[in-house]
Amino acid sequence: MRGDTPSSAHREVHRGAVAEIDLEAVARNFRAVKRLADRPVIAVVKADAYGHGAAEVSRRLSAAGAEYLAVAFTSEAIKLREAGIQTPILVLFDKNDPVDFFEYDLIPVIHDLGTARRMSREAGKRNLTLDVHVKIDTGMGRLGFNSRNILKEIVAVAGMDHLRVAGLMSHFSDSDIADTSYAERQLKSFHAVRDTLRKKTKVPFLCHMANSAATLSLKSAHLDAVRPGLILYGHSPFQQSAVGRSAVPRTPNVKLIPAMKVRTEILSLRKLRTGTPVSYGRTFITRRNSVIGVVPVGYGDGYSRALTNAMDVLVRGKRAPVVGRVCMDLVMVDVTEIGEVKEKDEVVLIGKQGNEEITAAEMAAKSGTISYETLISLGSRARRIYV
């Protein structure tokens, strides 16, 4: 070690948090899904693997046996190829420039005839046949073939000289609730298209529709492959149920291991007298002589302003409430009850510390959102380390 290494007392203070990503937890979650579904797994790693780091996560999932990866746009897929990932990559949404699909060996999802024609022309220029997956809209109302001529259009895609329909897919709208009646209607619509297409084309293709929720709770939706995202990162989609919706469905006993721990440290300690306002707008005023820890993370780092006076963090294995308005760069926490707290003590925003745990679902509920957004917001802006 170099002799001029700065001492810990003079180390640089970084803004925001550190996200510790446990890649073995990702692999274990994948293996649990694989055992449950007993099908090929299309591992969804879009949005930088839900904030966990797409390249590292994809590398680990590929090593664990993921047959496919799925991203939203070609820019995400290109980064994976440049990181050395060789696993087949499905691009779910992008349809603009067909060249990238050939240059980087990517599989496009076709949503309309215009895209299919562009892909076919580009493949013809290269004297190649391009594998594509076709998406149908069974009730999501977002992307996919959904006209009255849906079968005619998809058969037309299958008949294009330089395309091979290697897959047929759709997406559930609300399979994350106990009442699966709408999901089953979508599945019925999917089967109708699938069966007719197989008769007309007599070409085998991979059918997939099951997201994380359907993978866990709707076995009939497993089809030829499953397409999970959130559960690979250790979080259940059933903790997101909205008020007024049905109860969480009964699911298999699958142990999910959260792969992300988000931590920071105490930047400063403040001793405040009774009646002292804390942060903007005086939304919190001390009711006793208090010790307030100032933490170097804020909404500029993905820690939602909606958590003002509503969330806890972990300090020395105990819960400490967030007090006062969440700032752009700082959060204040009341550590009066915790005992001897020092500057640079670890503060856990999501994850375990001692016997206590704060989950992404808890934070999401307190901020009025879902775990997906919470993980992406914090994970993508934090400094990531892999353990």
Buried (B, 14 or more C-beta within 10 A) or exposed (E): EEEEEEEEEEEEEEBBBBBBBBBEBBBBBBEBBBEBBEBBBBBBBBBBBBBBBBBBBBBBBBEBBBBBBBBBBBEBBBBBBEEEBEBBBBBBBBBEEBEBBBEBEBBBBBBBBEBBBBBBEBBBEEEEBBBBBBBBBBBBEEBBBBEEEBBEBBBEBBEBEBBBBBBBBBBBBBBBBEEBEBBBEBBEBBBBBBEBBBEBBEEEBBBBBBBBBBBBBBEEBBBBBBBBBBBBBBBBBBBBBEEEEEEBBEBEEBEBBBBBBBBBBBBEBEEBEEEBEBBEEEEBEBEEEBBBBBBBBBBBBBBBBBBBBBBBBBBBEBBBBBBBBBBEBBBBBBBBEBEEBEEEBBBBBBBBBEEBBBBBBBBBBBBEBBBBBBBBBBBBBBEBEBE
